[in-house]
Amino acid sequence: MEVRIGVQNVAREITFETTQSSDEIHAAVKAALGSDVLELVDDKGGRVIVPSVSIGYVTTGAERKAGVGFGAH
């Protein structure tokens, strides 16, 4: 699923793909509002860490379905 995070006072948003579900992202964002940072994991195992006070918005796309055919991963 695609996740986009808007950061205050930054023109570009953070965009990445993750294997986390929409519910997991929602829970992480809610937890981050009461702590110092939002920490999510991208689909390659990397970490995305954003200071909670800088979060402008977080949006999620539709969950990815398994592909069919050549080149599907």
N, C-alpha and C positions, 0 to 999 in steps of 0.2 A: 504494500500500500504506500502511496505517496503521502508524505507529511511536509507541510510548509509552516515555518515559524517566522512570524514577523517580529523583528527586534526594534525596539524604540530607538529613534535617532539614527537608524541605519537604512539606507535606501533599498538595499537588496534583501530579500527574504532568504532564509535557509531552507533548501529543498532537498529531500533525500527519500529513498525507498527503504522500507522496513518490513520485517516479517511479523512485527508485533500487531496485534489486533486493534481495532478501533477502541474497544473497551480498555485495553491495556494502556493505550495512549491517553485516553480520557482520565484514567486513574492516576497516571504519572503526572499529568498536568495539574490535576486537583491537589495531589500531594506536594507538588513543587510550589504551589501558592502559599503553603505554610512553612516552606523551608528556603534554603539559599539558592538551590539550582534545580533546573529541569534536566534530567539525564535520560536520553533515549539511545537505542542501539539501531544502527542501520543494517541493511540486509547483508553487508559484508563483514559484520562483526565490529565495526568501528563505533565509537561513542560520540554522541552529539551532546554537548553540555552548554547550557545557556543560563546565565544568572536570572533568577526568578523576577527580580525587579525590572529587568529589561524586556520581558516578554510583552509583546503587543497583542499577538493573536497566535493561535495554533489551529490549522485546518488539516483534515485528513481526506484523502480521496477514497474511492471505492476499493474494497479489498480485492487483491489480485487473485484471479482464478488460474488454475493450472492450464498452460498452453497446450495446444494440440498441433502436431505437425513437425516439420523440420525446423531446427533451431530453437525449439522451445526448451526452456530450462526449468 
